[in-house]
Amino acid sequence: MSERKVDPKLLEILVCPLTKGPLRYDATAQELISDRGRLAYPIRDGIPIMLVDEARPLDDGEAAGEQ
């Protein structure tokens, strides 16, 4: 499966559904990261899955928000 890109304009308007805070894009893992919510939302076939039940919890190192 090839790596897909998420539309930058879409990334500007998406927020974490739990915290309503900003998200950062992890292209390698194909996830949107909510540092505040400590969750990673998957991107499947180029579509962000913005459901808290589908998100995975972040480890302490991942939630640091390396930017």
Phi, psi and omega in degrees: 000132180277153180285132180254155177257149176263139180302123180302327179293325177294318180298329180293330185259343180285141174226163177295128181292340180276311186257345186065017180269175182289159178239151171241149185265126174253098184294326181295313182273352185054058180219155169255127187256129172254102180294320180295318180275350181057044181228152174238118180268128183286155172243118182243124181054037178081004183247119177292130178263098188265052178244128181302322180295336180267346182283151176255144178290145179272146171287166181304317180294324181288328184279000183294339178074046179297115182230000000 
